[in-house]
Amino acid sequence: MDERPYYKIIIEPLSEEDGGGFVATVPDLPGCMSDGATEFEAV
């Protein structure tokens, strides 16, 4: 059985000027990012 890779996900709050909420980025995967109203939604 193959093991799945694990990547560190960094979750940061967005400023109100940027719309608020949170952004999630994966440093090992440049350009891999997501955002959402909550930390859970961002991931």
C-alpha positions as CSV (number, residue, x, y, z in Angstrom):
1,M,0.0,0.0,0.0
2,D,1.4,3.4,-1.0
3,E,1.8,6.1,1.7
4,R,0.2,9.4,1.0
5,P,2.5,12.4,1.1
6,Y,2.0,14.9,3.9
7,Y,2.5,18.6,3.3
8,K,2.6,21.5,5.8
9,I,-0.3,23.9,5.4
10,I,0.1,27.4,6.6
11,I,-3.1,29.2,7.5
12,E,-3.1,33.0,7.9
13,P,-5.8,35.6,8.4
14,L,-6.5,38.0,5.6
15,S,-6.9,41.7,6.4
16,E,-10.3,43.4,6.1
17,E,-8.9,45.3,3.1
18,D,-8.4,41.9,1.4
19,G,-11.9,40.7,2.2
20,G,-11.2,39.1,5.6
21,G,-11.3,35.4,6.2
22,F,-8.2,33.1,5.9
23,V,-5.7,32.0,3.3
24,A,-4.1,28.5,3.3
25,T,-0.8,28.0,1.5
26,V,1.5,25.0,1.0
27,P,5.1,26.1,0.9
28,D,6.3,22.8,-0.8
29,L,3.8,23.4,-3.7
30,P,4.3,26.9,-5.1
31,G,1.1,28.4,-6.2
32,C,-1.0,26.0,-4.2
33,M,-3.3,28.2,-2.1
34,S,-7.0,28.5,-1.1
35,D,-9.1,30.9,0.9
36,G,-12.3,30.9,2.9
37,A,-14.4,32.6,5.5
38,T,-13.1,30.2,8.2
39,E,-9.8,28.3,8.7
40,F,-11.6,25.1,7.9
41,E,-13.0,26.4,4.6
42,A,-9.6,27.7,3.6
43,V,-8.1,24.2,4.0
